[in-house]
Amino acid sequence: MRKVIVNEFLALDGTAQAPGGPEEDTTNGFEHGGWHMQYGEGNGMTKLIEGAGGFLLGRRTYELFAGYWPNAPDEVQHIAGPMNSKPKHVASSTLSGPLEWQNSSVLPGPLTEAVAALKQEDGGDLLVIGSTVLVQSLIQDGLVDEFRLIIDPVLVGGGKRIFPDDGALRPLRLVGHEATGPGAIIATYAPA
C-alpha cells in the first residue's frame, strides 16, 4: 500500500504560504513570500522527489508548478526531471479534461475515494507539496500517513496553514528528525 506523505515548508509560527518567492501566493495581501529561501536546499527534497511514485497537488499548486517546471532553468533540472515525468494527481473542482503538463490528471469523483484508491495501487509513495487546502482535506479525511515538515526559524506573522482549525485532536508520533546548517529542523511525524 502506498503512503501519502505531506512535505511542507513551515515558518515556526505554522505559516505554509508562499515559501518560494514573493509572487508565489499573495492571497489576502500576504507580503512575505520567499521566507524559506534563505534557509537553503539542504533538506533532502531532491531525494524525496526522486523517490516519489507520484504527486498529489491542489489546483493552485498544480498551476504554479505547471507554469514553472516544464521550462525550469538548468540549475534545477535534477528536480525538474522527476517533477515533469512522474504522475501528478490534481484535486480540483474547477479543472477538467486533459491537463497540459505531462502525466497530469484531475482526480475523479470525491477526494476521499479517489485518494484512497490511489493508495491501494502499486508504486511509490504519493508526495503532497504545498497545496494547503488539499492538505487540510486529507488530514480531516485521515488520509495522511506521514508529515515531513521543514520548520524554518522565522516568524511570518500570518498566512495560510496546513492544519485544520476544526477542534479535532490528532495525536502524532515523531519518526525522524534532523537539524540543518541554517537552523531549520526537519521533523517527520506519523499518526500515533
CORZIWO-V86364 format. One record per helix or strand. SS is the DSSP state (helix for helix, strand for strand). FROM is the first residue (numbers start at 0). TO is the last residue. If there is no record, write none. Layout:
ss & from & to
SS & FROM & TO
SS & FROM & TO
This chain:
ss & from & to
strand & 3 & 10
helix & 26 & 28
helix & 36 & 38
helix & 44 & 50
strand & 53 & 57
helix & 58 & 70
helix & 73 & 84
strand & 86 & 90
strand & 103 & 105
helix & 110 & 119
strand & 125 & 128
helix & 131 & 139
strand & 145 & 151
strand & 171 & 178
strand & 184 & 190
